[in-house]
Amino acid sequence: MSVAIVIPARYGSQRLKGKPMLGIAGMSLLERVWRIAKACHGASRVVIATEDERVVAHAASFGAEAVMTSDACTNGTERVAETLDAAGITENAVINFQGDAVLTPPWILEGMIEEFAASPDFDIVTPAVRLTEEALAELKAHKQTAPSSGTTVTFDLHRNALYFSKQIIPYVRKTGFAEVYRHIGMYGYTTASLRRYVALPPSPLEQTEGLEQLRALENGLKVRIVLVDYRGRSHGSVDTPEDIAVVEALIAREGELVGA
């Protein structure tokens, strides 16, 4: 099964205008994300999708393919769906790789691509990482001050998602049976399922928890969980000006994910 990676990159971000072009340790945010996508084995195409010609021009400066999409898109998923036609994507599946996910190791994306190749009997694929006792304790502590931070997921014996929640699930009454997994908010879709998803209205659980993936579950789409390991790398993205220094410090400490 052929897979394309689409990077939605909105110039007019409400919290950080011009975010794709922000400098991160000597390279723009967008170029860093694009280089991660290009380093992935198994992706046949990488396309940047934006609403602003300035992003298209910036993408061209480092040799990336970019297309214009509507300013009316309310989120990255809608922008990726528009890209299917705007870029003439012929691949069977597409991965939505957010344009601010600058610390995502290429092997996370590769795990999603491999899942499509191994058993494409699902509509959507999304990664999750098992939480160690220490990481779980940190998440619980963080939720004391930021209750909506961090999403967890439960899945069946075939790794099909049962539920996603801002609560920590499952509730561990007895240890030694199920682990707690933190969801990583990236999605891969068959092109048919992406078109179906964006045509659906927001669903009750989606609106209650503020999690778009619940729309898929509530409408019977099969969401496959791929289990990944960051291999000692730190997860992070750029959402605020303060995040830039944090990300730069992590890059300085852990090294670059891909070569220049």
C-alpha positions in Angstrom: 0.0 0.0 0.0 1.4 3.4 -1.0 1.5 6.1 1.6 2.0 9.9 1.3 2.8 12.2 4.2 1.0 15.6 4.3 2.3 18.4 6.5 -0.4 21.0 7.3 1.3 24.3 7.9 -0.9 27.2 8.7 0.8 30.6 8.6 -2.0 32.4 10.4 -1.8 30.5 13.6 -3.8 32.2 16.3 -1.2 31.7 19.0 2.0 32.0 16.9 1.6 33.8 13.6 4.1 32.8 11.0 4.9 29.7 13.0 6.1 27.6 10.0 9.0 30.0 9.4 10.1 30.4 13.0 13.8 29.6 13.5 14.6 26.6 15.6 18.3 26.1 16.3 19.3 27.6 12.9 16.6 26.0 10.8 12.9 26.9 10.3 10.3 24.8 12.1 8.8 23.7 8.8 12.0 22.6 7.2 12.8 20.6 10.3 9.5 18.8 10.1 9.8 18.3 6.4 13.3 16.7 6.8 11.9 14.3 9.4 9.2 13.2 6.9 11.7 12.9 4.0 13.9 10.7 6.2 11.1 8.1 6.6 11.4 4.8 4.7 8.2 3.8 2.9 6.6 7.2 2.2 6.3 7.7 -1.5 5.6 11.5 -1.3 5.8 14.4 1.1 3.6 17.4 0.6 3.2 20.6 2.6 -0.3 22.1 2.7 -0.8 25.7 3.6 -3.2 28.6 3.3 -0.5 31.3 2.6 1.8 31.9 -0.4 4.6 32.9 2.0 4.7 29.3 3.2 4.7 28.0 -0.4 7.7 30.2 -1.2 9.5 29.2 2.0 9.0 25.5 1.2 10.4 26.0 -2.3 13.5 27.6 -0.8 14.5 24.2 0.6 13.2 22.0 -2.2 9.8 20.9 -0.7 6.6 20.4 -2.6 3.8 22.6 -1.3 0.2 23.3 -2.3 -2.3 25.9 -1.4 -5.5 24.9 0.5 -8.5 26.9 1.7 -8.2 29.4 4.6 -11.6 28.0 5.7 -10.0 24.8 7.0 -10.6 24.7 10.7 -7.9 22.1 11.5 -5.1 20.1 10.1 -7.3 17.1 9.2 -9.5 19.2 7.0 -6.4 20.7 5.3 -5.0 17.2 4.7 -8.3 16.1 3.2 -8.3 19.1 0.8 -4.7 18.2 -0.2 -5.9 14.9 -1.7 -7.4 16.8 -4.6 -5.2 19.9 -4.5 -2.0 17.9 -4.8 -3.5 15.1 -6.9 -2.5 12.5 -4.4 -2.9 9.0 -5.8 -1.5 7.0 -2.9 -3.8 4.6 -1.0 -3.2 6.2 2.4 -2.0 9.5 3.8 -0.4 10.5 7.1 -1.2 13.8 8.7 2.1 15.0 10.2 1.6 18.3 12.0 3.8 21.1 11.0 4.9 21.8 14.6 5.8 18.2 15.6 9.5 19.0 15.4 10.7 16.4 17.8 9.0 13.4 16.3 11.5 10.6 15.5 11.2 9.3 11.9 10.6 5.8 13.2 7.3 6.8 14.7 6.0 7.7 11.2 7.7 4.5 9.8 5.7 2.4 12.4 2.5 3.9 11.0 3.6 3.2 7.4 4.5 -0.4 8.3 1.1 -0.9 9.8 -0.5 0.0 6.5 1.8 -2.4 4.7 1.3 -5.3 7.2 -2.5 -5.4 7.7 -4.5 -2.6 6.1 -7.8 -4.0 7.6 -8.5 -0.7 9.3 -9.5 2.9 8.5 -7.2 5.0 10.6 -3.8 4.3 12.3 -2.4 6.3 15.2 0.5 5.8 17.6 0.7 5.3 21.3 3.5 4.8 23.8 3.4 2.7 27.0 3.9 4.7 30.1 6.5 3.6 32.6 5.6 4.0 36.3 7.6 7.2 36.4 6.0 8.6 33.3 2.5 7.7 34.6 3.2 9.5 37.9 4.4 12.5 36.0 1.2 12.6 33.9 -0.9 12.3 37.0 0.9 15.1 38.7 0.7 17.3 35.6 -3.1 16.8 35.4 -3.5 18.3 38.8 -2.8 21.7 37.3 -3.6 21.0 33.6 -6.5 18.5 33.6 -6.9 18.5 29.8 -3.2 17.8 29.1 -2.3 14.4 27.8 -4.6 11.8 26.2 -4.6 8.1 27.0 -6.1 5.2 24.9 -7.4 1.7 25.5 -7.5 -0.9 22.8 -8.6 -4.5 22.2 -6.4 -7.6 21.7 -6.0 -6.7 18.0 -4.9 -3.2 18.9 -8.1 -1.6 17.7 -9.0 1.5 19.8 -11.8 1.1 22.3 -11.6 4.7 23.7 -9.5 7.8 24.0 -9.8 10.1 27.0 -8.4 13.1 28.8 -8.9 11.0 31.9 -6.2 8.4 32.6 -7.6 5.1 31.3 -7.9 2.3 32.2 -8.4 2.8 36.0 -5.8 0.4 37.5 -7.6 -1.5 40.2 -5.3 -4.5 39.9 -1.8 -4.4 38.5 -0.2 -6.9 36.1 -2.8 -7.1 33.5 -3.2 -3.9 31.3 -0.8 -1.1 30.9 -1.5 2.6 30.5 -0.7 4.0 27.0 -0.4 7.7 26.1 -1.8 8.6 22.7 0.4 10.5 20.3 -1.8 12.8 18.2 -0.8 11.8 14.7 -3.1 10.0 12.2 -2.8 8.0 9.1 -5.9 7.4 7.0 -6.9 5.4 3.9 -7.9 8.1 1.5 -11.5 6.7 1.5 -11.7 6.9 5.3 -10.3 10.4 5.4 -13.0 11.6 2.9 -15.6 9.9 5.0 -14.3 11.3 8.3 -14.3 15.0 7.2 -17.9 14.6 5.8 -19.2 13.5 9.2 -20.6 16.1 11.7 -18.9 16.5 15.1 -20.1 13.8 17.4 -21.3 13.9 21.1 -18.2 12.3 22.7 -15.9 14.3 20.4 -17.4 17.5 21.6 -17.5 16.4 25.2 -13.8 15.4 25.5 -12.5 17.7 22.8 -10.9 14.8 21.0 -11.5 14.6 17.2 -10.6 10.9 17.0 -13.7 10.0 19.0 -15.8 11.1 15.9 -14.2 8.1 14.1 -15.1 5.7 16.9 -18.6 6.9 17.3 -19.2 6.4 13.6 -17.8 2.9 13.4 -14.5 3.6 11.8 -11.8 1.2 12.9 -8.8 2.9 14.5 -5.6 0.8 14.7 -3.1 1.6 17.5 0.5 1.2 16.6 2.8 0.8 19.6 6.0 2.9 19.4 9.1 3.6 21.4 10.8 7.0 21.5 14.1 5.2 22.3 15.1 7.8 24.9 14.1 10.8 22.8 11.8 13.5 24.2 8.4 14.2 22.7 7.5 17.8 22.0 6.1 20.4 19.7 6.0 24.2 19.3 2.7 25.8 20.3 3.9 29.0 22.1 6.9 31.3 22.0 8.2 29.7 25.2 8.3 26.3 23.5 11.0 27.4 21.2 13.6 27.6 23.9 12.5 24.2 25.4 12.8 22.5 22.0 16.1 24.1 21.2 17.5 22.9 24.6 16.3 19.3 23.9 17.9 19.4 20.4 21.2 20.6 22.0 21.0 17.8 24.6 19.8 14.9 22.5 21.2 15.8 19.1 19.5 16.2 15.7 17.0 13.6 14.7 18.1 13.7 11.0 21.1 14.9 9.2 21.2 18.2 7.4 
